[in-house]
C-alpha cells in the first residue's frame, strides 16, 4: 500500500514576511554601491528652505550637484546638519526619495544614506523600511537618546534595524547623552548589514575599531584628516564643512595634505562656534547658496560672529564652489519660521 506523501505546512504570513525581508536585505547588500571605500567623503547635506519654511528643492539640488562635482562619495539625508529632527517623517522620506529619483541612488554617482534612526525602535524600523522602499542605499542609526537603554537594549535595538538593510551606526554622546560602548559595536560587526560607525569621540577610538576590523568614519571635521592619515586608519569623514568645501574635503580624505588641513582649522572651528547646524546654515546663506531662512529653534550667528566668518570664508573663497561673493548680511535679512 502506497504511503501518501506528507504535506508540508505552508509558511505562515509572518514567516513569508521574514523570508521576503531576508531576500530584500540580501539584494540591498549585493546591489549597494561603494558606500564605504577607504578614505571616502560622506557629506551630511544641508536642507535649505523657502521663505515659508518648506524645503527648497531647487537649492537642495544645486547643493547636491556641487557635491557630485566635488567628488563626494555619499550623502546623509536628514541628519543633524540636514535638520531631520525638525522634519516630519513625510518630509524626511520625501527628501530621500527625491534625492534617489533626481540623482540615481544605487545607479547614480553617489550613495544615498537616509538618517532614519530614532530613540523608538518601532519608529526607526518604520522609517527605515520606508527609506529602503523609496530607494536609499543605506541607513544611519543613532543610539536611542533621552530615554536611554541598557547595553543589551542597544544591541537588541541595533540588531532590529540592521535586519532592515545596510546601515552605519552613529555615536555622538554629546547629543544623545549616552556613549555606545565598544563591546556593543564589536558584538554587531559581523552582522551582514553592518557597514561601520560614524564616531564622534575621537581618533583613539577610531584606531581601536580599525584594529578590530570595524570601518569607522570620523564625525569631527577638525580631526578627520588626521583620522585617515595620522595612524588611526579611519575610513574617511561624515562631514559638515564639506557642504562648503566638497572638492577640498574629498581630496583631503584621499591624500595626505597637512598644509591644507591645518589652514582650514580656523574656519572649521568657526563652523562649530555654536551648536551645529547654526554656523553652516549661516555660512551657506552668507555665500548665497541657500536662502537665509531658519527653522526655529535655530537662529543665525550674531553680527560679530558673521564678520569673523566672512573673513575666514573670503580667505578660502577660491575653494568654495558656486560662491561669487561672501556677504556679512544684516540681522533683518534672516527669516525665522516656527510654523511650516
C-alpha positions in Angstrom: 0.0 0.0 0.0 1.4 3.3 -1.1 2.1 5.8 1.6 0.8 9.3 0.9 3.5 12.0 0.9 3.5 14.2 4.0 2.3 17.6 3.1 4.4 20.4 4.3 2.6 23.2 6.1 2.5 26.4 4.1 4.6 29.1 5.7 2.7 31.5 7.9 2.2 35.1 6.9 4.8 36.1 9.5 7.3 33.5 8.0 6.6 34.8 4.5 7.2 38.4 5.6 10.5 37.3 7.3 11.6 35.5 4.1 10.8 38.5 2.0 12.7 40.7 4.4 15.8 38.4 4.2 15.6 38.4 0.4 15.4 42.2 0.3 18.3 42.5 2.8 20.5 40.2 0.6 19.6 42.2 -2.5 20.3 45.5 -0.9 23.7 44.4 0.3 24.6 42.9 -3.1 23.4 45.9 -5.1 24.6 48.6 -2.8 27.3 50.9 -4.4 30.7 51.6 -2.8 29.3 53.3 0.2 32.3 52.5 2.2 35.5 52.8 0.2 38.7 53.6 2.1 39.2 57.3 2.5 35.6 58.3 1.5 33.9 61.6 1.9 30.2 61.4 3.0 28.6 64.8 3.3 25.9 65.5 5.9 24.0 67.6 3.4 22.2 70.8 4.5 18.4 71.1 3.9 17.6 74.5 2.6 14.2 76.3 3.0 11.9 78.6 1.2 10.6 81.8 2.9 7.5 79.8 4.1 9.8 77.2 5.8 9.1 74.5 3.3 12.0 72.6 1.7 13.7 74.4 -1.2 14.3 71.6 -3.6 15.9 73.8 -6.3 18.5 75.0 -3.8 18.9 71.5 -2.5 19.5 70.1 -6.0 22.2 72.7 -6.5 24.0 71.7 -3.3 23.9 68.0 -4.3 25.2 68.9 -7.8 28.1 70.7 -6.2 28.8 67.6 -4.0 28.9 65.3 -7.1 31.2 67.7 -9.0 33.5 67.9 -5.9 33.8 64.1 -5.7 31.7 63.2 -2.6 31.1 59.5 -2.3 27.8 59.7 -0.5 25.3 62.0 1.3 23.5 61.7 4.6 19.9 62.9 4.1 18.1 64.5 7.1 21.0 64.1 9.5 21.7 66.6 12.3 23.1 69.0 9.7 20.1 68.4 7.5 17.8 69.0 10.4 16.0 65.7 10.2 14.8 66.3 13.8 12.9 69.4 12.5 11.2 67.5 9.7 8.1 65.4 9.7 8.7 61.8 8.6 6.7 62.6 5.4 9.2 65.4 4.6 12.1 63.1 5.6 11.1 60.2 3.3 10.2 62.6 0.5 13.7 64.1 0.6 15.3 60.7 0.5 13.0 59.7 -2.4 13.7 63.0 -4.3 17.5 62.5 -3.9 17.2 59.0 -5.3 15.0 60.0 -8.2 16.9 63.1 -9.1 20.4 61.7 -8.7 20.1 58.0 -9.1 20.6 56.3 -5.8 22.1 52.8 -6.4 22.5 53.6 -10.1 23.8 57.1 -9.5 27.1 58.9 -8.9 26.9 58.9 -5.1 25.2 56.8 -2.4 22.1 58.0 -0.6 22.2 57.3 3.1 19.0 58.1 5.0 19.1 59.2 8.6 16.2 57.0 9.7 17.3 56.4 13.3 15.1 57.1 16.3 15.0 56.6 20.0 11.9 54.4 19.5 12.8 51.1 17.8 9.3 50.9 16.2 9.7 54.3 14.6 13.3 53.6 13.4 12.1 50.3 11.8 9.1 52.0 10.1 11.2 54.9 8.8 14.0 52.6 7.6 11.5 50.3 5.8 10.1 53.4 4.0 13.6 54.7 3.2 14.6 51.4 1.6 11.3 51.3 -0.2 12.0 54.6 -1.9 15.5 53.5 -2.9 18.0 54.7 -0.3 21.3 52.7 -0.3 21.8 52.6 3.5 20.6 54.0 6.8 22.3 56.0 9.5 21.2 54.9 13.0 21.8 56.8 16.2 21.5 55.1 19.6 18.3 55.7 21.5 18.6 59.2 23.0 16.9 60.8 26.0 15.0 57.7 27.0 18.3 55.8 27.2 18.5 52.0 27.4 21.0 49.3 28.7 23.9 47.8 26.7 21.7 44.8 26.0 19.0 47.1 24.8 21.4 48.9 22.5 22.4 45.6 20.9 18.8 44.5 20.5 17.8 47.8 19.0 20.6 47.9 16.5 20.1 44.2 15.5 16.5 45.0 14.8 17.3 48.0 12.5 20.3 46.2 10.8 17.8 43.4 9.9 16.1 46.0 7.6 19.2 46.7 5.5 22.7 48.1 5.3 23.5 50.7 8.0 26.1 52.9 9.6 25.8 53.3 13.4 26.2 56.8 14.7 27.9 57.5 18.1 27.6 61.1 19.2 27.2 61.1 23.0 27.4 64.9 23.2 23.9 64.9 21.6 22.4 61.6 22.7 23.6 61.7 26.3 24.9 58.1 26.0 28.0 56.6 24.6 27.8 53.4 22.5 30.3 51.1 24.3 33.0 49.3 22.3 31.6 45.9 23.2 28.2 46.8 21.7 29.8 47.7 18.4 32.1 44.7 18.4 29.1 42.4 19.0 27.4 43.8 15.9 30.3 44.0 13.5 29.7 40.6 11.9 26.1 41.3 11.1 25.8 41.2 7.3 24.2 44.6 7.1 26.7 46.4 9.4 28.8 48.9 7.3 30.6 50.6 10.2 30.4 53.5 12.6 30.3 57.3 12.4 32.4 58.0 15.5 32.5 61.4 17.2 34.5 60.6 20.3 37.9 60.9 18.7 40.7 59.2 16.8 41.9 57.0 19.6 38.7 55.0 19.5 38.7 55.0 15.6 42.1 53.4 15.8 40.8 50.7 18.2 37.9 49.9 15.9 40.1 49.8 12.8 42.4 47.3 14.6 39.3 45.2 15.3 38.2 45.3 11.7 35.5 47.9 12.1 35.2 50.5 9.4 34.9 54.0 11.0 34.2 57.4 9.7 35.2 60.5 11.7 32.3 62.7 12.7 34.7 65.5 13.7 35.8 67.8 10.8 38.8 69.1 12.8 40.1 65.6 13.3 39.1 63.9 10.1 42.3 64.4 8.1 44.4 63.0 10.9 41.9 60.2 11.4 42.6 59.0 7.9 46.3 59.8 7.5 47.6 60.0 11.1 47.6 56.4 12.1 44.1 55.7 13.2 43.2 54.2 9.8 39.8 55.9 9.6 37.7 55.2 6.6 37.0 58.8 5.9 34.7 61.5 7.2 31.0 62.2 7.5 31.4 65.9 7.3 29.7 69.2 7.9 32.3 71.5 6.4 32.2 69.6 3.1 28.9 71.4 2.4 31.1 74.4 1.6 34.3 72.5 0.6 33.3 69.3 -1.2 36.3 69.1 -3.5 38.8 70.1 -0.9 37.5 67.7 1.7 37.3 64.8 -0.8 41.0 65.5 -1.7 41.9 65.6 2.0 40.4 62.2 2.5 42.2 60.6 -0.4 45.7 62.1 0.0 47.6 63.5 2.9 47.9 67.3 2.8 48.9 68.6 6.2 49.3 72.2 5.0 45.7 72.4 3.7 44.2 70.6 6.7 46.0 73.0 9.1 45.0 76.0 7.0 41.3 75.1 7.3 41.3 74.7 11.1 40.2 78.3 11.9 37.3 78.0 9.5 36.3 74.6 10.9 36.5 76.0 14.4 34.2 78.8 13.4 31.7 76.4 11.9 31.3 74.9 15.4 31.3 78.1 17.4 27.6 77.4 18.2 25.8 74.0 18.1 25.7 72.6 14.6 24.0 73.4 12.2 23.7 77.0 13.2 27.1 78.2 11.7 26.9 76.1 8.5 23.4 77.4 7.9 24.6 80.9 8.4 27.7 80.4 6.2 25.7 78.9 3.3 23.4 81.9 3.4 26.3 84.3 3.5 27.8 82.6 0.5 24.5 82.9 -1.5 24.0 79.1 -1.8 20.7 79.0 0.3 18.1 81.4 1.3 18.6 83.0 4.8 15.7 81.0 6.3 16.0 79.3 9.6 13.5 76.8 11.1 13.4 77.5 14.8 14.8 76.9 17.3 17.9 77.6 15.2 18.8 81.3 14.7 21.7 82.8 12.7 25.1 83.7 14.2 25.4 87.2 15.6 26.7 90.1 13.5 30.1 89.9 15.2 30.3 86.1 14.5 29.3 86.7 10.9 32.0 89.3 10.4 34.6 86.8 11.8 33.2 84.1 9.5 33.2 86.3 6.4 36.9 87.0 6.8 37.6 83.2 7.1 35.4 82.4 4.1 36.9 85.0 1.9 40.4 83.7 2.6 39.4 80.3 1.1 36.8 81.6 -1.4 38.7 80.0 -4.3 37.9 76.6 -2.7 34.2 77.3 -2.3 32.4 76.1 -5.5 29.4 78.2 -6.7 30.3 81.2 -4.4 30.7 84.5 -6.2 30.8 86.7 -3.1 30.6 86.4 0.7 28.3 88.8 2.5 28.1 89.6 6.2 24.4 90.3 5.8 22.2 92.3 8.2 20.2 90.8 11.0 16.9 91.5 9.3 18.0 89.7 6.2 17.3 86.4 8.0 13.8 85.0 8.3 12.9 82.8 11.3 10.0 80.4 10.9 8.2 78.5 13.7 5.3 77.1 11.7 5.8 75.4 8.3 
